């Protein structure tokens, strides 16, 4: 039985847990969660390491990143690479960056933003405090996002609302495919917006291996744009990806506020026990059909809420 170990951030592990909600099983001591799919087992530990085991361990792990350099893998002797890694020169040139928010949250939509930053704008964006949105609170993110809009930074925002999310999920789309098509759409819209200007490259914060991304595009008869690169934790290196991350997160927070106002209930972020309790309240008052307007129904939170 092969195994692969990834070293992931706390936020990425939350995203994994949300993705495997319907496959969760009892977790061993020291683990955050454990899950079992048809051909692989996934265990995430508090250290940040995630162990994938089984016949499809390598394929399953590839959806989330590349193996930890210091960890042994029975499937490969070298850290796998792909042909879409960005050159270091990209980070100081005019380029597009694309990132998403809301993928690990039970309530609220998925938001994807692509932003175009010229090399001349990089110092200004740094001065405005543009950086990895995970290092900023939602209040600061909202302020910076407004600054980016005021300076007329070219960007494209795509929102997948819950009703549509649930519809395509029932039609067999994985969250990975949803994110692929959202990024692809956002980038295409932005390229049209900035035309005839051409970016030196397009960097996507990597959430799956490039060949999976391209398989999703081919299934919808779409093609990858030119000069596209993929990189994990790209928002820590690219000011354009960081800007996209901030715009996406600010939009997600705004949409959550709208949904909370519609319901008259403050919707919590994430996928915690508190989320289960709020979902149970909505179910009791309004029923499952109404809950589907606000939540990603395939998450295990739905079943937990029904037990309440």
N, C-alpha and C positions, 0 to 999 in steps of 0.2 A: 504494500500500500504506500503510495507516494505522499509526500507532505511538503508544504511550502509555508514559510513564515514571512509575514509582512510586519513592518513597523509603521503604525498609523497614528494620526493625531486623535485626540479625544473626540473632536467633532466628526471625524471620518468614521470612528467606531460607532458613534451614535447613528450615523447614516447607514452603516452596515446592519446594526440591530433593527432599524426600521425596515430595511429591505428584506431581512429574513424573519420578520415578525411572525409570519404564518408557519415558520419551521422551527421555532424556538423549543428547546428542551431544557431540562434541569442543568444548570451550570455547575462545574466543579469549583472547589474552594479556590479563591484567588482570581476567578474569572468574572468578567462583566456580563457575558452572555454566552450561550452555546446554542448552535442550531444544526439541523441535519436535513440536507436536501436528498434527492433521489440517489445521487452518486458522490456526495462529499459531505464532510462534517466541518463546521467552522466553530472555533473557540476563540473568544477575545479576552485577553488578560489585562489587568489593571496596569501592567507595565507598558501597555501600548502595543504589545505584540499580538498578532492574530495568526492562529494556526489553522491551515487548511489541510484536510486529510481526505484520502479516497481516490478513486479512479480519475475523477475530474478535478483534482486539487489544483493543478497548475492552471487549468482553464478558468476555474472559479476565482482563484487568487488574482489572475490577470485583469479581472474586471475592476480591481480596486487599487492596484499598484504593482511595484516590483519588489522582489524579496529583500528582506533586511540583509545588508552586507555582511553583518557579523553572524548571521544565522545559517545553519546548514540546511540545505534543501536536497532531497533525494531525487529531484527531477532535473536539477541543473547544477553544474559546477561553477558557472559564472553568473554574475548578475546580468539578467537579460536586458538587452537594449533594443530600441527600434529605430527606424530610419527617419523619425519625425521629431527628434530632439532639437530644440532651437539652438542656433549659434549664439554665443555670448554677446555678439555684436547687436543682436536684435533688441536687447534690453535698453540700449542707448539710442535706438533709431526710431523712426516713425512707424508705429505698428498698432494692430488691433489686438485687444485682449478680451476674452469672453469667460464669464463665470456665472454660477447659479446660486440660488438660495431657496430654502423651503423643502428640500428633498427629504430630510429626516424628520420633518414636522408632520404630525397627524392632521392638525388643523391648518387651513390656508393653502394657497396655490404654490406651484413652482414658478419662480421668476428667473429669467435668464437675461443678462445684459452684456452686450458687446460694446466696447468703447474704443475710440480711435484717438491716440495721443501722438502728436508730432514730437520730434526730438527737442524742438524749441520749448515745448510746453512742460517737459519733464521737471525742470527746476521749480516751476510755479506749482505744479501738482504736489510736489514734495513739501513745498512751503504751506500748502493748504492742509497738509496732514494726511494725504492719500497714502494708505498702506494696507496691509492685509486686514480685511474687515473683522477677522477673528480676534484681532488685538484691540478692537474698538467696541464701545457699548452702542446700543441702538440710538441713543440720543445724539452721540457724536457722529454716527454714520449719517443720520438725517441731516445734520448741519452741513457736513461735507458734501453730501449729494446735492443739496440746494446750491452750494457754491459751484459745483461742476455744471449745473444747469445754467446758472447765471453767467458763467464764462463761456457758455455755448459750446461746451465740449461735445463733439459729435458722438452720439451713442444710439443704440437700438435696444429697446426693451420688449421682451415677449413674455406673456403671462399665461400659464396653463391653469385655468380655474378648476375647482374641484369637480364640478359636474362633468366637464370634458375629460378630466383626469380619470375619473371612475369609468367613464364610457370606454375610453381606449384601453384601459387596464382590463376590462371585461372582454375586450376584443383580442386580448392576447399580447398587448404591448407591455414589455418590461419597463421599469422606471429608467433603465439605461437607454432604451430606445427613445423614450419620451425626451430625455435630456439631450440625446443626439440631435433629434429633429428640432428641438427648441434652439440649441446653439446654432445649428445650420441655418435656421430661419433668421435668427438675430443677426448673424454675420452677413447673410445675403442682403438684408435690409440696410445694414450699415454701409456695405460696399456701394450700394446704389446711392446712398445719401452723400457719400464723400466723392463719388465719381465726378470728373475723370481722374482725380488723385488716386494713386495706388499705394497701399501700405507696403513697407519692406517685408512684412510677414504678418501672419495671423496666429496668435497663441491661445490655445484652449487649455484651461485648467483641467488636467487629465483625470477623468473618472472611470475610464476603461481603456484597454489596449486599443491602439489605432485601428487594428484590423477588425475589432468588434464594432467600433464606431463606423467604419466604412461598410461593414456588412449591413448595419441598420440603414445607412443611406441607400445602398443598392436595393434593399427590400422595398424602398419607396421610390425607386427609379431616380435617385438623386446622386450627384457626384461631389466629391470633396473639392473645395475651392483650391486655388493655387497658393503655394507657399504657406501651408498650414502646418503648425507644429503643436505637439502635445507635451505637457510637462506637469508632474505632480507638484503641488505647493507653488504653482506658478505665480500666485499673487505676492509671494515673498521676493520675487525677482523682477517681475514685470509691473511697471507703474500702470500700464494699460489694463492688465488683468485685475490689479488692485482696484482701479477705478470702476471696472465692470462689476467687481464683487460688491463694492459699496453701493452702486446704483441698484443692483439686484436685491441686496439686503434691505435698502431703504424702501424699495417697492413692496417687498414682502411684508415689512412692518406696517406700511400704509394699508395694504390689503387686509391684514389681520385686524387692524383698527376698524376698517369698514365692516368686516364680517361681525365683529364684536358689537358694533353699533346696531347692525341689523337684527341681531339676536337679542340684544339687551343683556348679554352675558360676556364677561371678559374671557376671551379664548386664550388659554395658555399655549406657549410655544413648546416644541419638543414632542416627546412621546412618553411622558411620565405617568405615574399613578394619578396625579392631579388631572391630567388630560383624560384618563379613563373616567374619572368622577364627573367631569364637566360633560363628557360625551353621554354618560348615563342620564344626566339631567335633561339634555336635549332630546334623547330617545324617549324619555318618559313624557315630556311635555309636547313634543312635536312628531315623534315617530322616525323610523329609519330613513324614509325618503327625504325628509327635511335635513337630517344629519348629513346626507350625501352631498348637500349643497355646501357644506363647510369642511368636510373631512375626506381623507384618503381612506376609503372604506375597506381596502384589503389589508390594512395594518391590523395587527393583533389587538390593538386598542378597541376595535369595534366589538370583538367577542368578549373582551374583559368588561366593557361598558354594559353589554347585555346581561352579564352575570350580576352586576350591581342591581 
